[in-house]
Amino acid sequence: MDVFFGISASPGIGLGKAFVIPAAQSRTIPQGQISADDHAAHWARFQASLRNVSAQVEQDLAAVKGDKVQGEIFETYFLMLNDPEFLGDVEKTFRAGSRPIERVLHEKTNEYADKLRNSGNDYLAERAQDICDIFGRVLDDLLDFHPFDINQVPDGAVIVAQAMAPSDTIILSKRHIAGLALEEGGVSSHVGILARNYGIPAVFALHQISQHARTGHTVVVDGLAGEVALNPDGESLADYERSIAAYRQRGAELAAFRTKNAMTEDGTHIAMLANIGTVEEAALALEEGADGIGLFRTEFLFMSENTFSEEAQFAAYKAVLQTMGEKPVTIRTLDAGGDKLVPMKDLLVHGEKNPLMGQRAIRLSLAHPQQLKTQLRALYRASVFGNLKIMLPLITDLSQVRRARDIAREVREALRSDGVPFREDVPIGIMVETAAAAVTADLLASESDFFSIGTNDLTQYTLGVDRENATVAPLYDERHVAVLRLVRETLAHGTAAGIPVSVCGEMASRPDGAKILVGLGIRSLSMSPKLISATKALFARHTLAELEAFAAQSLQTS
């Protein structure tokens, strides 16, 4: 038996026969030169290939109808195939030179992809794979090149590969895939997201596994431990089968907590909210027993659109509020910029040396007040359909809160003048995700109706550690004493001002992190819907005194 260790991308344990996807074959790119008279014919072939691939993507989109995540992948590909900036750059370079269109397209695709890969951000690096995938298909059409057909993967297989292109993930919805074992890929990649969405165990970053595995080998993908076993012996196989049975039993036990309130063993109640990024996830949050929505990331709505009108936003917000009924729904205003690229010309940010420290989130919204007004109009109009709370991201200064509230006041006055119904008492709160916000929480509380602590960025900015950079990953510690002290101080100032304080960062969903937060006094946590039941079960095993002792001990060490 050979065991490979990697990164867990999707939990669970999968057992099946390997299907090894062959490494991508190299395309032969024409290296000669063409005459000026050939430009028209080459460009016509390029346009035809664009149409052909667009038609293929349209077929893929139809094949995954009803699957929001898969659909968004192919919708993103449509946007890329019609991106005026990229296509304009390709045409300008092509017409100014004498290189074949295949060579120009190949070079431009790699140039744009390299910019994304070298951004130092995992999310942007994954988008580089998208542009290579979709324009690779255009290049294949131009060259009449026919790579491996993903539809050859049989039902029940464990897919072993160097990497999977985002367009190849359509197989995940067509077959019952037992597991994924890949040499490349990140937790935030499309493949990783879809694996979690479909409940497929997945482990990535497995060094050279595709060179050792053979199609037909028995493979176990342990997405809990982050390891993959090739050809386990009888005793090991029996151990894995027992682990699979135990995992399924654990899932059945946790299902009972969906209808229960989160309570410590001695009766302290904790509100369990859900983080969502799409309208459809609101129903999942209800199904998983959420007490409400603690964070609706609206930037994901914008990412799939060239423009996102007031009416489209209104419809999305209304749908989530109606789904949740009287349960609270906290909707964050657009958190674009940094690692979140929104394909809207008016909001594009170019050339920033350190985008995570640049024009992003509330800074970008205040720099484009009309976009913020449009979003606030949609939010206020939707407010009559549920229990809405509005949250402002990346606040670092009291003036930002005041300016945003002034814009909100203007929006309310305009709606009132137009006779449009809305709720006057919608709370406006802020995310505390910088040291500046935490240290001045006493001042910010005077203009905020609630605080929600975003531990992801709070940790990153406090420790000066890029949370997406693998080389410094060991230094990224949400339980660092500096971070915990900032959480404690934020809670103290919020409590003194009489405003609610919750946590919506990843720390809330990790067992030790959740225990510390409740031990510090936090009584409202927000996390991925799928993690709510397990966190409820965790609290049921501990008294409040035990959690407070655990938090006190954590504050003494770093």
PEKA-V951402 format. One record per helix or strand. SS is the DSSP state (2 for helix, 1 for strand). FROM is the first residue (numbers start at 0). LEN is the number of residues. If there is no record, write none. Layout:
BEGIN
ss=SS from=FROM len=LEN
ss=SS from=FROM len=LEN
END
This chain:
BEGIN
ss=1 from=1 len=4
ss=1 from=6 len=4
ss=1 from=12 len=8
ss=1 from=32 len=1
ss=2 from=35 len=28
ss=2 from=67 len=14
ss=2 from=83 len=12
ss=1 from=98 len=1
ss=2 from=100 len=17
ss=2 from=121 len=22
ss=2 from=149 len=3
ss=1 from=157 len=4
ss=2 from=165 len=9
ss=1 from=178 len=4
ss=2 from=189 len=9
ss=1 from=201 len=3
ss=2 from=208 len=4
ss=1 from=217 len=5
ss=1 from=226 len=4
ss=2 from=233 len=26
ss=1 from=261 len=2
ss=1 from=268 len=8
ss=2 from=280 len=7
ss=1 from=292 len=5
ss=2 from=298 len=5
ss=2 from=309 len=15
ss=1 from=327 len=5
ss=1 from=336 len=1
ss=1 from=339 len=1
ss=2 from=344 len=3
ss=2 from=354 len=3
ss=2 from=361 len=6
ss=2 from=368 len=17
ss=1 from=386 len=6
ss=2 from=397 len=21
ss=1 from=426 len=6
ss=2 from=434 len=5
ss=2 from=440 len=7
ss=1 from=449 len=4
ss=2 from=454 len=9
ss=2 from=469 len=6
ss=2 from=480 len=17
ss=1 from=499 len=4
ss=2 from=505 len=4
ss=2 from=510 len=10
ss=1 from=523 len=5
ss=2 from=528 len=12
ss=2 from=543 len=12
END
